Amino acid sequence: MIVCSIVKLVVQVKLLPTPEQAAALEATLHAVNTAADLVSAVAFDQRCFRNYDLREHTYDRIKAECGLAAQAAQHVIKKVADAYRTFHANLRAGNLGAPGAKRRTRAESRPITFRPDAAQPYDDRCLSWQMQARTVSIWTTCGRLKNVAFTGSPEQLKTLAARRKGESDLVARDGGWYLYATCEVPDVPVTEPEGFLGVDLGIANIATTGDGTRHSGKGLNAVRHRNRELRRRLQAKRTKSARRLLKKRRRREARFAADTNHTIAKQIVTEAERTGQGIALEDLQGIRDRVRLRKPQRVTLHSWSFHQLGSFIAYKARRAGIALIHVDPAYTSQQCSACGHTERANRPDQETFLCTSCGFAEHADVNAARNIAARGVAGWAVSHAA
């Protein structure tokens, strides 16, 4: 069976504006987000959250009061409508607590607000790209800025030139200016896999595959612990220099986590591609609410982005044409991959798996990964039985 679809990628390029251009971009973000706060207040007061309905109430007003062009005003209204759609989806999913919870009540009692430098979407009417000259022409409240230089990695620029489609977001971050452009890349057709490579995600080992490969979390946990202690000491000082250093370091751990997850995901996908296998992942939706851990372990669980690692594996697998399936992770760490016997006593400690029925012994994470692979084979057979 062959399935083909489109992968949407986000390409980041860095703008290199002059001081005058940077001032115009900053004024523009402040204006559009002031307008977004105004639209959000109207939406909240009138309980009107649909894009087209909000236009009737706010379009002329934000154009006149905030100095926005027609297209920019429509993007502001759509941004607010999308924000409320996400907010209501989070309410339905229980992400803000149960009805009546203090956090949920506080969130429902006031309109959504936007940071003065929150990102703003642009379409091709407000933003044009000159790929050969490496410049963009972009609308601002101070007029159209032309010849704003940008740069990026060769691979990103190549993808941008060939595959850009849709809107781009203007982002201000840590004193720099960026454009996030959406690109559509066709998938490689997914072919029938010859078995599945199971991947067990964890804390002691970030990822373990059924072939015995373990991506240890020991060094990563040490880095996270060091960063956490540094943040604690700096926050306790409450000095101007400490706050400045905290601001400088605030994204460092996120970049470290993303780089590590990219590396692990690439190695897993490369191995699956080499062996002609698909990839079976645990469905960890809601894992933070289900798992009960000791207090020192909770910080470690909540500080690492397992969802990000899973999403990296998923999109890399799609680009390589590798089958991917998510399976129920229940009892994979207690089930014997040799005989299928499931018992809590099969796992006497974190690293060891010893089946009380057949005597099979293996590293606990490797055993779990093999169970995930077996469930992947069964799940794929059921979903593709036709």
C-alpha positions as CSV (number, residue, x, y, z in Angstrom):
1,M,0.0,0.0,0.0
2,I,1.3,3.5,-0.9
3,V,0.2,6.7,0.8
4,C,1.4,10.1,-0.2
5,S,0.7,13.5,1.4
6,I,2.2,16.9,2.1
7,V,4.4,17.8,5.0
8,K,4.2,21.4,6.2
9,L,7.6,22.7,7.4
10,V,8.4,26.1,9.1
11,V,11.5,27.7,7.8
12,Q,13.1,30.4,9.9
13,V,15.1,33.2,8.4
14,K,16.8,36.1,10.3
15,L,16.1,39.7,9.2
16,L,19.0,42.1,9.1
17,P,17.2,45.5,9.4
18,T,18.9,48.9,9.7
19,P,18.1,50.8,12.9
20,E,15.4,52.8,11.1
21,Q,13.8,49.6,9.7
22,A,14.0,47.9,13.1
23,A,12.2,50.9,14.7
24,A,9.4,50.7,12.1
25,L,9.0,46.9,12.7
26,E,8.8,47.5,16.4
27,A,6.2,50.2,16.0
28,T,4.2,47.9,13.8
29,L,4.1,45.0,16.2
30,H,3.1,47.4,19.0
31,A,0.3,48.8,16.8
32,V,-1.1,45.4,15.7
33,N,-1.0,44.0,19.2
34,T,-2.7,47.0,20.6
35,A,-5.4,46.4,18.0
36,A,-5.5,42.7,18.9
37,D,-6.2,43.6,22.6
38,L,-9.0,45.9,21.5
39,V,-10.6,43.2,19.3
40,S,-10.2,40.6,22.1
41,A,-12.0,42.9,24.6
42,V,-14.9,43.3,22.1
43,A,-15.0,39.6,21.5
44,F,-15.1,38.9,25.3
45,D,-17.7,41.5,26.1
46,Q,-20.0,40.5,23.3
47,R,-19.3,36.8,23.3
48,C,-18.5,37.0,19.7
49,F,-15.6,34.8,18.6
50,R,-16.1,34.1,14.9
51,N,-13.8,35.8,12.4
52,Y,-16.5,37.2,10.1
53,D,-18.7,38.4,13.0
54,L,-15.7,40.1,14.7
55,R,-15.0,42.0,11.5
56,E,-18.4,43.7,11.6
57,H,-17.7,45.0,15.1
58,T,-14.1,45.9,14.9
59,Y,-12.7,46.2,11.4
60,D,-13.4,49.9,10.8
61,R,-12.5,50.8,14.4
62,I,-9.0,49.3,14.5
63,K,-8.2,50.8,11.0
64,A,-9.0,54.2,12.3
65,E,-7.7,54.1,15.8
66,C,-4.5,52.0,15.2
67,G,-3.5,53.1,11.7
68,L,-3.7,49.6,10.2
69,A,-4.0,48.8,6.5
70,A,-7.0,46.7,5.4
71,Q,-5.1,43.4,5.1
72,A,-3.3,43.9,8.3
73,A,-6.5,44.6,10.1
74,Q,-8.1,41.4,8.8
75,H,-5.0,39.4,10.0
76,V,-5.3,41.0,13.5
77,I,-9.0,39.9,13.7
78,K,-8.2,36.4,12.5
79,K,-5.4,36.2,15.0
80,V,-7.8,37.0,17.8
81,A,-10.4,34.5,16.6
82,D,-7.7,31.8,16.3
83,A,-6.6,32.6,19.9
84,Y,-10.1,32.1,21.2
85,R,-10.6,29.0,19.3
86,T,-7.4,27.5,20.9
87,F,-8.5,28.8,24.3
88,H,-11.9,27.1,24.0
89,A,-10.3,23.9,22.8
90,N,-8.1,23.9,25.9
91,L,-11.1,24.4,28.1
92,R,-12.9,21.4,26.5
93,A,-9.8,19.2,26.8
94,G,-9.5,20.1,30.5
95,N,-6.0,21.7,30.1
96,L,-7.0,24.6,32.3
97,G,-8.5,22.4,35.0
98,A,-12.0,21.1,35.8
99,P,-15.0,23.5,35.8
100,G,-14.8,25.6,38.9
101,A,-11.1,25.2,39.3
102,K,-9.3,28.4,40.4
103,R,-7.0,28.5,37.3
104,R,-9.9,27.9,34.9
105,T,-12.1,30.5,36.6
106,R,-9.4,33.1,36.4
107,A,-8.8,32.4,32.7
108,E,-12.5,32.6,31.8
109,S,-13.0,35.8,33.7
110,R,-10.9,38.1,31.5
111,P,-10.2,38.6,27.8
112,I,-7.1,37.2,26.1
113,T,-4.3,39.8,26.0
114,F,-1.3,40.0,23.6
115,R,2.2,41.0,24.3
116,P,3.4,44.2,22.6
117,D,5.9,42.2,20.6
118,A,3.7,39.1,19.9
119,A,4.1,37.6,16.4
120,Q,2.1,39.0,13.5
121,P,1.1,37.0,10.4
122,Y,1.7,38.4,6.9
123,D,0.4,37.2,3.5
124,D,1.8,37.9,0.0
125,R,-0.1,41.2,-0.2
126,C,1.8,42.5,2.9
127,L,5.1,40.7,2.3
128,S,7.1,39.9,-0.8
129,W,10.3,38.0,-1.1
130,Q,13.2,38.7,-3.4
131,M,15.1,35.5,-3.2
132,Q,18.0,36.4,-5.5
133,A,18.7,39.6,-3.7
134,R,18.0,38.1,-0.2
135,T,15.7,40.9,0.7
136,V,12.0,41.3,1.6
137,S,9.5,44.1,1.2
138,I,7.2,44.3,4.2
139,W,4.3,46.5,5.2
140,T,4.6,48.6,8.4
141,T,2.6,51.4,10.0
142,C,5.4,53.7,8.9
143,G,5.0,52.7,5.2
144,R,6.3,49.9,3.1
145,L,9.9,48.8,3.9
146,K,11.9,47.7,0.9
147,N,15.2,45.9,0.7
148,V,15.2,44.5,4.3
149,A,18.0,42.0,4.2
150,F,17.6,38.4,5.5
151,T,19.8,35.4,5.9
152,G,19.5,31.7,6.8
153,S,21.2,28.3,6.3
154,P,21.7,27.2,2.7
155,E,19.2,24.3,3.1
156,Q,16.5,26.5,4.6
157,L,16.9,29.1,1.8
158,K,16.7,26.4,-0.8
159,T,13.5,25.0,0.7
160,L,12.1,28.6,1.0
161,A,12.8,29.4,-2.6
162,A,11.2,26.2,-3.9
163,R,8.4,25.3,-1.5
164,R,7.2,28.5,0.3
165,K,3.4,28.6,0.4
166,G,1.0,30.5,2.7
167,E,1.6,33.0,5.4
168,S,4.8,34.1,7.1
169,D,5.0,35.3,10.7
170,L,7.1,38.3,11.8
171,V,8.7,37.5,15.2
172,A,10.8,39.6,17.6
173,R,12.9,37.6,19.9
174,D,15.8,38.6,22.2
175,G,16.6,41.8,20.2
176,G,16.5,40.0,16.8
177,W,13.9,39.9,14.0
178,Y,12.8,36.7,12.3
179,L,10.4,35.6,9.6
180,Y,8.8,32.1,10.0
181,A,7.6,31.0,6.6
182,T,5.4,28.0,5.9
183,C,6.7,25.5,3.2
184,E,4.9,22.5,1.8
185,V,7.2,19.6,1.0
186,P,5.7,16.4,-0.7
187,D,6.1,13.2,1.3
188,V,8.0,10.3,0.1
189,P,5.4,7.5,-0.5
190,V,5.1,5.3,2.5
191,T,5.6,1.6,1.6
192,E,4.8,-1.6,3.5
193,P,7.3,-2.0,6.4
194,E,9.2,-5.2,7.1
195,G,8.4,-5.2,10.8
196,F,8.6,-2.3,13.3
197,L,11.3,-0.7,15.3
198,G,9.8,-0.1,18.8
199,V,10.9,3.1,20.6
200,D,10.5,3.3,24.4
201,L,10.7,6.9,25.8
202,G,11.9,7.4,29.4
203,I,13.8,9.5,31.9
204,A,16.9,7.4,32.7
205,N,17.2,6.6,29.0
206,I,15.6,9.3,26.7
207,A,14.9,6.8,24.0
208,T,15.5,3.0,23.7
209,T,14.9,1.0,20.6
210,G,14.1,-2.7,20.3
211,D,17.5,-3.5,18.7
212,G,19.2,-2.6,22.0
213,T,20.3,1.0,21.2
214,R,19.9,3.3,24.3
215,H,20.1,7.0,24.2
216,S,21.2,7.6,27.8
217,G,19.7,10.5,29.7
218,K,22.5,10.6,32.3
219,G,24.4,13.5,30.8
220,L,21.2,15.3,29.8
221,N,19.8,15.1,33.3
222,A,23.1,16.4,34.7
223,V,22.8,19.4,32.3
224,R,19.2,20.1,33.3
225,H,20.0,19.8,37.0
226,R,22.9,22.3,36.6
227,N,20.7,24.7,34.7
228,R,17.9,24.4,37.3
229,E,20.2,25.1,40.2
230,L,21.7,28.1,38.4
231,R,18.2,29.5,37.7
232,R,17.4,29.0,41.4
233,R,20.5,30.9,42.6
234,L,20.0,33.7,40.2
235,Q,16.3,34.1,41.0
236,A,17.2,34.3,44.7
237,K,19.7,37.1,44.2
238,R,17.1,39.5,42.7
239,T,19.8,41.8,41.4
240,K,19.7,43.7,38.1
241,S,22.7,41.7,36.8
242,A,21.1,38.4,37.9
243,R,17.9,39.2,36.0
244,R,19.9,40.2,32.9
245,L,21.7,36.8,33.0
246,L,18.5,35.0,33.5
247,K,17.0,36.7,30.4
248,K,20.1,35.8,28.4
249,R,20.0,32.2,29.4
250,R,16.2,31.6,29.3
251,R,16.2,30.0,25.9
252,R,19.5,28.1,26.2
253,E,18.0,25.0,27.7
254,A,15.1,24.9,25.1
255,R,17.7,25.1,22.3
256,F,19.7,22.3,24.0
257,A,16.6,20.1,24.3
258,A,15.6,20.7,20.7
259,D,19.1,19.9,19.4
260,T,19.3,16.7,21.4
261,N,15.8,15.6,20.3
262,H,16.7,16.3,16.7
263,T,19.9,14.1,17.0
264,I,18.0,11.2,18.6
265,A,15.2,11.4,16.1
266,K,17.5,11.4,13.1
267,Q,19.4,8.3,14.4
268,I,16.2,6.4,15.0
269,V,14.8,7.3,11.6
270,T,18.1,6.5,9.9
271,E,18.1,3.0,11.5
272,A,14.5,2.3,10.5
273,E,15.3,3.4,6.9
274,R,18.4,1.2,6.8
275,T,16.5,-1.9,7.9
276,G,13.3,-1.3,6.0
277,Q,11.2,-1.2,9.2
278,G,8.5,1.1,10.4
279,I,8.6,3.0,13.7
280,A,6.3,2.2,16.6
281,L,5.9,5.0,19.3
282,E,4.1,5.1,22.5
283,D,0.9,7.2,22.6
284,L,1.9,9.5,25.5
285,Q,-1.1,11.8,25.4
286,G,-1.9,12.8,29.0
287,I,1.2,11.1,30.4
288,R,1.8,13.9,32.9
289,D,-1.6,13.5,34.4
290,R,-1.5,9.7,34.6
291,V,2.0,8.9,35.9
292,R,2.7,9.2,39.7
293,L,6.3,9.8,40.6
294,R,8.3,10.9,43.6
295,K,8.8,14.7,43.9
296,P,12.4,14.8,42.7
297,Q,11.4,12.8,39.5
298,R,8.4,15.1,38.7
299,V,10.7,18.0,37.8
300,T,12.7,15.7,35.4
301,L,9.5,14.4,33.8
302,H,8.0,17.8,33.3
303,S,11.2,19.5,32.1
304,W,11.8,17.3,29.0
305,S,9.7,17.5,25.9
306,F,8.8,13.9,25.0
307,H,6.1,15.3,22.7
308,Q,8.7,17.3,20.8
309,L,10.9,14.2,20.4
310,G,7.9,12.2,19.1
311,S,6.9,15.0,16.7
312,F,10.5,15.2,15.4
313,I,10.5,11.4,14.8
314,A,7.1,11.6,13.1
315,Y,8.0,14.4,10.6
316,K,11.4,12.9,9.8
317,A,9.7,9.5,9.2
318,R,7.2,11.1,6.8
319,R,10.0,12.8,4.9
320,A,11.8,9.5,4.6
321,G,8.7,7.5,3.6
322,I,8.8,5.3,6.8
323,A,5.6,3.9,8.3
324,L,4.8,5.3,11.7
325,I,2.2,4.1,14.3
326,H,1.4,5.0,17.8
327,V,0.4,2.2,20.3
328,D,-1.0,2.0,23.8
329,P,1.9,2.0,26.2
330,A,0.0,0.3,29.1
331,Y,2.0,-2.4,30.8
332,T,4.8,-2.5,28.2
333,S,7.3,-2.3,31.0
334,Q,5.8,-5.2,32.9
335,Q,5.0,-7.5,29.9
336,C,7.5,-10.2,28.9
337,S,8.5,-9.8,25.2
338,A,9.3,-13.5,25.0
339,C,6.2,-15.2,26.5
340,G,3.8,-12.3,27.0
341,H,3.4,-12.8,30.8
342,T,2.5,-9.5,32.5
343,E,3.2,-8.9,36.2
344,R,4.6,-6.0,38.2
345,A,7.2,-8.4,39.8
346,N,8.7,-8.9,36.4
347,R,10.5,-5.6,36.9
348,P,12.4,-5.7,40.2
349,D,14.2,-2.4,39.6
350,Q,14.5,0.4,37.0
351,E,17.0,-1.3,34.7
352,T,16.2,-5.0,35.1
353,F,13.5,-7.1,33.5
354,L,13.2,-10.7,34.7
355,C,10.1,-12.7,33.8
356,T,8.8,-14.7,36.7
357,S,7.1,-17.1,34.3
358,C,9.7,-18.1,31.7
359,G,12.9,-16.6,33.2
360,F,13.6,-14.3,30.3
361,A,16.0,-11.5,31.3
362,E,16.7,-8.2,29.4
363,H,17.3,-4.6,30.1
364,A,13.8,-3.2,31.1
365,D,13.7,-0.5,28.4
366,V,14.8,-2.8,25.6
367,N,12.1,-5.3,26.6
368,A,9.5,-2.5,26.6
369,A,10.7,-1.3,23.2
370,R,10.2,-4.9,21.8
371,N,6.7,-5.0,23.2
372,I,6.0,-1.6,21.6
373,A,7.3,-3.0,18.3
374,A,5.0,-6.1,18.6
375,R,2.0,-3.9,19.2
376,G,3.0,-1.8,16.2
377,V,3.0,-4.8,14.0
378,A,-0.5,-5.8,15.3
379,G,-1.8,-2.3,15.0
380,W,-0.5,-1.8,11.5
381,A,-2.1,-5.2,10.4
382,V,-5.5,-4.2,11.8
383,S,-5.5,-0.7,10.4
384,H,-4.3,-1.9,6.9
385,A,-6.3,-5.1,6.8
386,A,-8.4,-3.9,3.9
